[in-house]
Amino acid sequence: MKSTYYITTPIYYVNDVPHIGHAYTTLACDVIARFKRLDEYEVFFLTGTDEHGQKVETAAKNNGVNPREFVDKVSENFKNLLNCMNFSNDSFIRTTEEKHIKSCQKIWEKLLSNGNIYLDKYSGWYAVRDEAFFFRV
């Protein structure tokens, strides 16, 4: 029985076109996936796009389209990068896809039913540019 190996790129944020950093990161994962396949692993190599957030909303607005139209166009640019570079990914996922939404909901419900998600109060600052929440303890 073959050993399995899972590798994923970051799920790329689609507020703009792909750049050299996206190509480089995907290339690094592609090299590892190909090596593992040569080493007789059963490999699953995933990449995709994250299509939610304030930066996407702002970019869509700046381009004069609704967010869904914007992410459909920009996500296609990321798919084209894969073909252009001949990457060996097994799957490409978009966070707007129904299968992704259902998977997230299932995980959320499981965490909620196990008591891992709960309401509480906190305060802090959110940086849209960095997509980081800084809170005080």
MDTraj code that builds the backbone (N, CA, C; nanometers):
import mdtraj as md
import numpy as np

residues = "MET LYS SER THR TYR TYR ILE THR THR PRO ILE TYR TYR VAL ASN ASP VAL PRO HIS ILE GLY HIS ALA TYR THR THR LEU ALA CYS ASP VAL ILE ALA ARG PHE LYS ARG LEU ASP GLU TYR GLU VAL PHE PHE LEU THR GLY THR ASP GLU HIS GLY GLN LYS VAL GLU THR ALA ALA LYS ASN ASN GLY VAL ASN PRO ARG GLU PHE VAL ASP LYS VAL SER GLU ASN PHE LYS ASN LEU LEU ASN CYS MET ASN PHE SER ASN ASP SER PHE ILE ARG THR THR GLU GLU LYS HIS ILE LYS SER CYS GLN LYS ILE TRP GLU LYS LEU LEU SER ASN GLY ASN ILE TYR LEU ASP LYS TYR SER GLY TRP TYR ALA VAL ARG ASP GLU ALA PHE PHE PHE ARG VAL".split()
xyz = np.array([
    [0.0837, -0.1190, 0.0000],
    [0.0000, 0.0000, 0.0000],
    [0.0879, 0.1249, 0.0000],
    [0.0563, 0.2186, -0.0890],
    [0.1341, 0.3416, -0.0987],
    [0.1066, 0.4343, 0.0196],
    [0.2115, 0.5039, 0.0612],
    [0.1918, 0.6100, 0.1601],
    [0.1289, 0.7289, 0.0898],
    [0.0493, 0.8039, 0.1636],
    [-0.0151, 0.9207, 0.1049],
    [0.0573, 1.0477, 0.1485],
    [0.0451, 1.1495, 0.0644],
    [0.1090, 1.2778, 0.0926],
    [0.0170, 1.3882, 0.0419],
    [-0.0166, 1.4810, 0.1301],
    [-0.1035, 1.5943, 0.0960],
    [-0.0209, 1.7221, 0.1013],
    [-0.0329, 1.8019, -0.0016],
    [0.0368, 1.9309, -0.0032],
    [-0.0570, 2.0359, -0.0626],
    [-0.0511, 2.1539, -0.0061],
    [-0.1326, 2.2638, -0.0568],
    [-0.0525, 2.3928, -0.0573],
    [-0.0832, 2.4749, -0.1532],
    [-0.0333, 2.6119, -0.1510],
    [-0.1196, 2.6881, -0.0514],
    [-0.0811, 2.8103, -0.0185],
    [-0.1808, 2.8953, 0.0486],
    [-0.3000, 2.9073, -0.0474],
    [-0.4156, 2.9273, 0.0050],
    [-0.5307, 2.9523, -0.0810],
    [-0.5239, 3.1020, -0.1125],
    [-0.4877, 3.1321, -0.2363],
    [-0.4511, 3.2683, -0.2743],
    [-0.5681, 3.3656, -0.2687],
    [-0.5383, 3.4826, -0.2185],
    [-0.6358, 3.5894, -0.2055],
    [-0.6499, 3.6601, -0.3395],
    [-0.7718, 3.6827, -0.3853],
    [-0.7954, 3.7298, -0.5222],
    [-0.8339, 3.8773, -0.5325],
    [-0.7623, 3.9616, -0.4612],
    [-0.7951, 4.1035, -0.4758],
    [-0.7196, 4.1680, -0.5921],
    [-0.6328, 4.0916, -0.6591],
    [-0.5574, 4.1426, -0.7741],
    [-0.5073, 4.0243, -0.8566],
    [-0.4329, 4.0529, -0.9615],
    [-0.3818, 3.9476, -1.0496],
    [-0.2695, 3.8685, -0.9813],
    [-0.2460, 3.7449, -1.0276],
    [-0.1346, 3.6679, -0.9725],
    [-0.0019, 3.7384, -1.0009],
    [0.0955, 3.7171, -0.9124],
    [0.2271, 3.7773, -0.9310],
    [0.3349, 3.6727, -0.9098],
    [0.4600, 3.7111, -0.9176],
    [0.5718, 3.6179, -0.9094],
    [0.5707, 3.5385, -0.7787],
    [0.5239, 3.5970, -0.6702],
    [0.5170, 3.5256, -0.5432],
    [0.4214, 3.4077, -0.5490],
    [0.3080, 3.4244, -0.6190],
    [0.2139, 3.3135, -0.6361],
    [0.2780, 3.2023, -0.7187],
    [0.3457, 3.2415, -0.8270],
    [0.4123, 3.1426, -0.9120],
    [0.5206, 3.0687, -0.8346],
    [0.5992, 3.1413, -0.7583],
    [0.7085, 3.0811, -0.6815],
    [0.6556, 2.9824, -0.5772],
    [0.5559, 3.0220, -0.5023],
    [0.5006, 2.9355, -0.3977],
    [0.4403, 2.8096, -0.4589],
    [0.3680, 2.8263, -0.5691],
    [0.3082, 2.7104, -0.6350],
    [0.4167, 2.6198, -0.6926],
    [0.5212, 2.6797, -0.7469],
    [0.6336, 2.6017, -0.7991],
    [0.6984, 2.5176, -0.6885],
    [0.7192, 2.5777, -0.5734],
    [0.7796, 2.5040, -0.4617],
    [0.6945, 2.3821, -0.4249],
    [0.5630, 2.4012, -0.4167],
    [0.4739, 2.2890, -0.3851],
    [0.4729, 2.1862, -0.4975],
    [0.4778, 2.2334, -0.6211],
    [0.4777, 2.1443, -0.7363],
    [0.6020, 2.0551, -0.7367],
    [0.7169, 2.1128, -0.7063],
    [0.8414, 2.0350, -0.7009],
    [0.8306, 1.9241, -0.5963],
    [0.7785, 1.9585, -0.4796],
    [0.7631, 1.8585, -0.3735],
    [0.6644, 1.7499, -0.4162],
    [0.5527, 1.7900, -0.4759],
    [0.4516, 1.6924, -0.5201],
    [0.5109, 1.5975, -0.6235],
    [0.5846, 1.6500, -0.7197],
    [0.6446, 1.5655, -0.8230],
    [0.7492, 1.4710, -0.7638],
    [0.8287, 1.5215, -0.6709],
    [0.9296, 1.4375, -0.6071],
    [0.8634, 1.3229, -0.5306],
    [0.7585, 1.3561, -0.4560],
    [0.6897, 1.2532, -0.3780],
    [0.6267, 1.1483, -0.4702],
    [0.5747, 1.1910, -0.5841],
    [0.5184, 1.0948, -0.6793],
    [0.6280, 1.0019, -0.7321],
    [0.7450, 1.0587, -0.7616],
    [0.8581, 0.9763, -0.8058],
    [0.9003, 0.8780, -0.6972],
    [0.8813, 0.9197, -0.5726],
    [0.9161, 0.8353, -0.4578],
    [0.8003, 0.7410, -0.4220],
    [0.7050, 0.7287, -0.5152],
    [0.5917, 0.6359, -0.5080],
    [0.4903, 0.6653, -0.3985],
    [0.4773, 0.7919, -0.3620],
    [0.3698, 0.8323, -0.2720],
    [0.2441, 0.8569, -0.3549],
    [0.1306, 0.8353, -0.2921],
    [0.0046, 0.8773, -0.3516],
    [-0.0156, 1.0215, -0.3074],
    [-0.0008, 1.1155, -0.4012],
    [0.0021, 1.2582, -0.3697],
    [-0.1298, 1.3250, -0.4059],
    [-0.1737, 1.4143, -0.3193],
    [-0.2843, 1.5042, -0.3517],
    [-0.2343, 1.6465, -0.3323],
    [-0.2285, 1.7206, -0.4414],
    [-0.1749, 1.8565, -0.4439],
    [-0.2897, 1.9531, -0.4727],
    [-0.3183, 2.0379, -0.3749],
    [-0.4301, 2.1312, -0.3829],
    [-0.3797, 2.2748, -0.3915],
    [-0.4490, 2.3540, -0.4683],
    [-0.4312, 2.4987, -0.4687],
    [-0.5680, 2.5601, -0.4924],
    [-0.5758, 2.6914, -0.4843],
    [-0.7053, 2.7547, -0.5065],
    [-0.7054, 2.9002, -0.4640],
    [-0.8260, 2.9542, -0.4551],
    [-0.8409, 3.0965, -0.4265],
    [-0.9389, 3.1219, -0.3126],
    [-0.9034, 3.2204, -0.2307],
    [-0.9881, 3.2692, -0.1221],
    [-1.0604, 3.3916, -0.1752],
    [-1.1908, 3.3851, -0.1812],
    [-1.2679, 3.4878, -0.2516],
    [-1.3611, 3.5672, -0.1603],
    [-1.3192, 3.5859, -0.0370],
    [-1.4004, 3.6601, 0.0589],
    [-1.3158, 3.7692, 0.1248],
    [-1.3823, 3.8679, 0.1802],
    [-1.3124, 3.9672, 0.2601],
    [-1.3288, 4.1091, 0.2100],
    [-1.2875, 4.1984, 0.2940],
    [-1.3025, 4.3406, 0.2641],
    [-1.2158, 4.3858, 0.1469],
    [-1.0971, 4.3274, 0.1328],
    [-1.0105, 4.3667, 0.0208],
    [-1.0736, 4.3285, -0.1134],
    [-1.1398, 4.2153, -0.1186],
    [-1.2088, 4.1736, -0.2410],
    [-1.3239, 4.2694, -0.2697],
    [-1.3989, 4.3017, -0.1667],
    [-1.5113, 4.3941, -0.1836],
    [-1.4623, 4.5296, -0.2365],
    [-1.3542, 4.5786, -0.1789],
    [-1.2985, 4.7077, -0.2214],
    [-1.2462, 4.6999, -0.3650],
    [-1.1746, 4.5931, -0.3980],
    [-1.1202, 4.5777, -0.5332],
    [-1.2328, 4.5694, -0.6365],
    [-1.3403, 4.4974, -0.6037],
    [-1.4547, 4.4875, -0.6948],
    [-1.5172, 4.6249, -0.7162],
    [-1.5349, 4.6966, -0.6079],
    [-1.5927, 4.8311, -0.6158],
    [-1.5050, 4.9219, -0.7022],
    [-1.3735, 4.9146, -0.6814],
    [-1.2796, 4.9961, -0.7597],
    [-1.2797, 4.9602, -0.9081],
    [-1.3204, 4.8371, -0.9397],
    [-1.3286, 4.7922, -1.0788],
    [-1.4688, 4.8044, -1.1368],
    [-1.5618, 4.8573, -1.0576],
    [-1.6972, 4.8828, -1.1054],
    [-1.7818, 4.7590, -1.1298],
    [-1.7534, 4.6496, -1.0572],
    [-1.8324, 4.5269, -1.0717],
    [-1.8710, 4.4754, -0.9331],
    [-1.9651, 4.3818, -0.9306],
    [-2.0005, 4.3232, -0.8010],
    [-1.8927, 4.2220, -0.7606],
    [-1.8842, 4.1895, -0.6323],
    [-1.7774, 4.1001, -0.5857],
    [-1.7733, 3.9641, -0.6561],
    [-1.8893, 3.9040, -0.6845],
    [-1.8892, 3.7720, -0.7498],
    [-1.8313, 3.7804, -0.8909],
    [-1.8702, 3.8830, -0.9664],
    [-1.8127, 3.9008, -1.1009],
    [-1.6618, 3.9184, -1.0919],
    [-1.6188, 3.9963, -0.9947],
    [-1.4758, 4.0224, -0.9774],
    [-1.3990, 3.8946, -0.9466],
    [-1.4460, 3.8163, -0.8495],
    [-1.3710, 3.6955, -0.8118],
    [-1.3757, 3.5902, -0.9222],
    [-1.4842, 3.5853, -0.9975],
    [-1.4901, 3.4914, -1.1098],
    [-1.3801, 3.5223, -1.2107],
    [-1.3611, 3.6495, -1.2398],
    [-1.2586, 3.6908, -1.3370],
    [-1.1173, 3.6670, -1.2817],
    [-1.0919, 3.7132, -1.1603],
    [-0.9570, 3.7059, -1.1050],
    [-0.9188, 3.5607, -1.0745],
    [-1.0128, 3.4807, -1.0283],
    [-0.9839, 3.3403, -1.0013],
    [-0.9420, 3.2683, -1.1293],
    [-1.0027, 3.3056, -1.2388],
    [-0.9660, 3.2469, -1.3679],
    [-0.8196, 3.2773, -1.4020],
    [-0.7709, 3.3951, -1.3631],
    [-0.6295, 3.4289, -1.3852],
    [-0.5379, 3.3329, -1.3085],
    [-0.5792, 3.2926, -1.1895],
    [-0.4999, 3.1983, -1.1103],
    [-0.5015, 3.0595, -1.1737],
    [-0.6151, 3.0187, -1.2287],
    [-0.6221, 2.8910, -1.3004],
    [-0.5319, 2.8948, -1.4237],
    [-0.5324, 3.0064, -1.4935],
    [-0.4484, 3.0198, -1.6129],
    [-0.3005, 3.0099, -1.5779],
    [-0.2615, 3.0617, -1.4616],
    [-0.1224, 3.0511, -1.4166],
    [-0.0824, 2.9038, -1.4051],
    [-0.1712, 2.8213, -1.3535],
    [-0.1420, 2.6786, -1.3372],
    [-0.1145, 2.6134, -1.4716],
    [-0.1980, 2.6439, -1.5690],
    [-0.1801, 2.5870, -1.7024],
    [-0.0539, 2.6404, -1.7688],
    [-0.0322, 2.7690, -1.7574],
    [0.0839, 2.8340, -1.8180],
    [0.2143, 2.7747, -1.7659],
    [0.2191, 2.7458, -1.6368],
    [0.3411, 2.6954, -1.5736],
    [0.3473, 2.5423, -1.5711],
    [0.2418, 2.4767, -1.6216],
    [0.2363, 2.3304, -1.6256],
    [0.2501, 2.2670, -1.4866],
    [0.1844, 2.3267, -1.3878],
    [0.1866, 2.2723, -1.2532],
    [0.1038, 2.1441, -1.2482],
    [0.1365, 2.0566, -1.1544],
    [0.0755, 1.9234, -1.1484],
    [-0.0302, 1.9100, -1.0387],
    [-0.0969, 2.0190, -1.0051],
    [-0.1971, 2.0120, -0.8984],
    [-0.3101, 1.9169, -0.9360],
    [-0.3659, 1.8528, -0.8339],
    [-0.4755, 1.7587, -0.8540],
    [-0.6113, 1.8261, -0.8451],
    [-0.6172, 1.9385, -0.7757],
    [-0.7447, 2.0062, -0.7588],
    [-0.7218, 2.1562, -0.7408],
    [-0.8217, 2.2313, -0.7805],
    [-0.8238, 2.3773, -0.7630],
    [-0.9560, 2.4084, -0.6966],
    [-0.9498, 2.4720, -0.5795],
    [-1.0723, 2.5013, -0.5059],
    [-1.0917, 2.6518, -0.4942],
    [-1.2162, 2.6916, -0.5002],
    [-1.2539, 2.8312, -0.4771],
    [-1.3414, 2.8335, -0.3530],
    [-1.3184, 2.9312, -0.2670],
    [-1.3970, 2.9359, -0.1436],
    [-1.5429, 2.9736, -0.1670],
    [-1.5779, 3.0099, -0.2897],
    [-1.7176, 3.0377, -0.3228],
    [-1.7891, 2.9140, -0.3764],
    [-1.7180, 2.8029, -0.3930],
    [-1.7793, 2.6801, -0.4433],
    [-1.8677, 2.6156, -0.3367],
    [-1.9727, 2.5529, -0.3834],
    [-2.0678, 2.4886, -0.2931],
    [-2.0003, 2.3820, -0.2069],
    [-1.9093, 2.3029, -0.2650],
    [-1.8443, 2.1972, -0.1859],
    [-1.7594, 2.2563, -0.0735],
    [-1.6988, 2.3704, -0.0965],
    [-1.6199, 2.4353, 0.0080],
    [-1.7119, 2.4897, 0.1172],
    [-1.8190, 2.5530, 0.0765],
    [-1.9145, 2.6096, 0.1723],
    [-1.9724, 2.4989, 0.2621],
    [-2.0134, 2.3875, 0.2011],
    [-2.0708, 2.2769, 0.2791],
    [-1.9681, 2.2165, 0.3747],
    [-1.8443, 2.2033, 0.3297],
    [-1.7392, 2.1492, 0.4163],
    [-1.7150, 2.2396, 0.5363],
    [-1.7088, 2.3693, 0.5114],
    [-1.6876, 2.4650, 0.6212],
    [-1.8030, 2.4613, 0.7202],
    [-1.9248, 2.4537, 0.6683],
    [-2.0408, 2.4474, 0.7566],
    [-2.0376, 2.3214, 0.8427],
    [-1.9968, 2.2098, 0.7848],
    [-1.9892, 2.0838, 0.8600],
    [-1.8843, 2.0932, 0.9709],
    [-1.7697, 2.1505, 0.9396],
    [-1.6643, 2.1684, 1.0406],
    [-1.7143, 2.2618, 1.1514],
    [-1.7779, 2.3725, 1.1121],
    [-1.8303, 2.4687, 1.2095],
    [-1.9294, 2.4007, 1.3040],
    [-2.0231, 2.3252, 1.2473],
    [-2.1240, 2.2570, 1.3288],
    [-2.0605, 2.1574, 1.4251],
    [-1.9585, 2.0870, 1.3800],
    [-1.8888, 1.9906, 1.4663],
    [-1.8190, 2.0630, 1.5817],
    [-1.7492, 2.1713, 1.5504],
    [-1.6822, 2.2491, 1.6554],
    [-1.7834, 2.3070, 1.7539],
    [-1.8938, 2.3569, 1.7009],
    [-1.9982, 2.4141, 1.7853],
    [-2.0587, 2.3077, 1.8771],
    [-2.0903, 2.1916, 1.8227],
    [-2.1515, 2.0858, 1.9036],
    [-2.0554, 2.0309, 2.0095],
    [-1.9246, 2.0439, 1.9865],
    [-1.8248, 1.9995, 2.0845],
    [-1.7899, 2.1080, 2.1865],
    [-1.8535, 2.2249, 2.1753],
    [-1.8275, 2.3333, 2.2688],
    [-1.7001, 2.4117, 2.2415],
    [-1.6428, 2.3942, 2.1216],
    [-1.5193, 2.4654, 2.0876],
    [-1.5424, 2.6071, 2.0365],
    [-1.6672, 2.6400, 2.0069],
    [-1.7029, 2.7750, 1.9632],
    [-1.8034, 2.8293, 2.0631],
    [-1.7774, 2.9471, 2.1127],
    [-1.8662, 3.0060, 2.2132],
    [-1.8617, 3.1581, 2.2022],
    [-1.9647, 3.2217, 2.2521],
    [-1.9713, 3.3671, 2.2528],
    [-1.8923, 3.4218, 2.3702],
    [-1.8257, 3.5326, 2.3479],
    [-1.7498, 3.5992, 2.4534],
    [-1.7305, 3.7438, 2.4098],
    [-1.6705, 3.8229, 2.4945],
    [-1.6414, 3.9620, 2.4616],
    [-1.4912, 3.9803, 2.4532],
    [-1.4498, 4.0607, 2.3586],
    [-1.3089, 4.0943, 2.3439],
    [-1.3011, 4.2306, 2.2771],
    [-1.1858, 4.2904, 2.2837],
    [-1.1678, 4.4190, 2.2169],
    [-1.0296, 4.4227, 2.1546],
    [-1.0151, 4.5089, 2.0567],
    [-0.8870, 4.5206, 1.9889],
    [-0.9013, 4.5989, 1.8607],
    [-0.8061, 4.5813, 1.7713],
    [-0.8018, 4.6548, 1.6459],
    [-0.7875, 4.5572, 1.5310],
    [-0.8546, 4.5886, 1.4193],
    [-0.8460, 4.5065, 1.2990],
    [-0.7829, 4.5876, 1.1879],
    [-0.6809, 4.5310, 1.1240],
    [-0.6139, 4.5960, 1.0113],
    [-0.6587, 4.5264, 0.8829],
    [-0.7394, 4.5948, 0.8017],
    [-0.7903, 4.5370, 0.6770],
    [-0.6738, 4.5001, 0.5851],
    [-0.5774, 4.5890, 0.5710],
    [-0.4636, 4.5642, 0.4814],
    [-0.3910, 4.4356, 0.5173],
    [-0.3688, 4.4116, 0.6446],
    [-0.2950, 4.2947, 0.6924],
    [-0.3846, 4.1757, 0.7225],
    [-0.5153, 4.1977, 0.7195],
    [-0.6113, 4.0956, 0.7587],
    [-0.5733, 4.0347, 0.8936],
    [-0.5440, 4.1231, 0.9865],
    [-0.4998, 4.0793, 1.1188],
    [-0.5820, 4.1485, 1.2262],
    [-0.6212, 4.0722, 1.3243],
    [-0.6912, 4.1262, 1.4384],
    [-0.5944, 4.1285, 1.5555],
    [-0.5783, 4.2442, 1.6133],
    [-0.4901, 4.2599, 1.7276],
    [-0.5772, 4.2854, 1.8497],
    [-0.5685, 4.1971, 1.9453],
    [-0.6560, 4.2125, 2.0621],
    [-0.5740, 4.2221, 2.1901],
    [-0.6400, 4.2776, 2.2881],
    [-0.5807, 4.2900, 2.4210],
    [-0.6289, 4.1761, 2.5075],
    [-0.5430, 4.1236, 2.5871],
    [-0.5790, 4.0132, 2.6769],
    [-0.6231, 4.0703, 2.8099],
])
top = md.Topology()
chain = top.add_chain()
for i, resn in enumerate(residues, 1):
    res = top.add_residue(resn, chain, resSeq=i)
    for name in ("N", "CA", "C"):
        top.add_atom(name, md.element.get_by_symbol(name[0]), res)
traj = md.Trajectory(xyz[None], top)
